[in-house]
Amino acid sequence: MPDYRQPITDAMVDILNQAFEADPGAMHALLCNCVPANQGLIEMPHILVDAYNDQFKTLSMMGVINGMLSAAGLPKVAIKWSEERDEKGRCKLLGFCVYEEPRKEEEASDGNKAE
């Protein structure tokens, strides 16, 4: 049976990048701005809420998109940021990609577990 998951997420990344190319400002505002999340949203298993501390929890459109993808068993998407920062210390949104899980700290750069 073919694995349909990656092509769907790849299509989502393509659509997000096309929309970003068409209107970078609108996509930045839509996907990077957060709104306060109430307890109902926090408790939803497939909505990804950002927690900055125990009293301040927010939701962005990326949390909604990735919540839907993960609920369907699909890979998540991520925002690509520049390494350079502007005069206010902010990175620039460059586009979108498939999310890759961070490597565990105990793994060495060669893929072997560190001792």
N, C-alpha and C positions, 0 to 999 in steps of 0.2 A: 504494500500500500504506500503510495507516495506521501511524503511529508509536506503538507500544504502550509505549515506554520510560517516558515521563513519567507516564502514569496508574499504572503499577506503583509507581514511586517515590513518587508522591503518596499511594497507598494505604498504603505502608510508613510514611510520615510520619503519616498519620491514625491508624494502629494504635499507633505509638509514643506519640503524643499522648494517645490514649484510655487507654493503659496508665499513662502519667504522671499523668493526671487521677485514675485509680482508686487509684494508690499511688505518690505522688511519691518517697517515701523509698526504696522498693524499686527503682524505675527509676533513681534517682540512683546508688544503690549498684551496680547491675548495669552501668550504662553508663559510669560515670565512674571506677570503680576499675580499676586495672591490675594485671596479674600479670607477673612476669618472663617474657621470651620466650627460648627456646633457639635455637640456630643453625638447627634444622630449621624452626621457624616463621619466622624471619627470612628464610630463603631461599625461602619459598613466594611465588610471584608475586602471588597474590590475597589475601594476608593483610596488612593494613596495620598494621605494627608502629611504635610511637613510639620514636624514638631520641633520647635526651637527651645522650648522648655515645657514644664508641666502646665503652664497657664496660657501659652500662646501657640495655637495650632492653626495652620493655614492650608488652603487648597488652591492649586493652580490648575489650569487647563491640562498641563502635562500629567498631573495626578489623575485627572478624569480619563484622559486618553490611555495612559498606562494601566489604569484600573480595568478598563474595558478589555484591553489586550490580554492582561494576565488572567482575567476571568475566563477568557476563551482559550487559555492555555497557549497563548502566543507570546513571542519575545517582545520585550518592551522597547520603546524608542527613547533616545536621549538628545539633549541639546548639545551641539558642538560649540565650544567657546574658544576665543583666541587666547593665546598665552600672554600676549601683550596687553597692557592696561592703559586706559586713557588718563588724562590729567586728574580725574576724580577717583582713579584706582579701580575702574570698572573694566571687565573683559567685554569683548564684543561678540554678539551672537553671530556665528558663522553659518549655521544650518543645522541639519538633523542627521542622526545616524541610528543604527541599531544599538541598543544598550548592551554593554558587556559588563558582566559581573566583575567587581574588583577582585584582584588576586588576593588570596589569604596571605597574611604576614608571614606565616611559617614556611611559605614556599620560597625557595631561592630563585634567582633570576633564570637559572637553567631548568626550572621545573621540578627540581628535587626538593624534598622537604628539608628545611634548615634544621640544624641540631642545636 
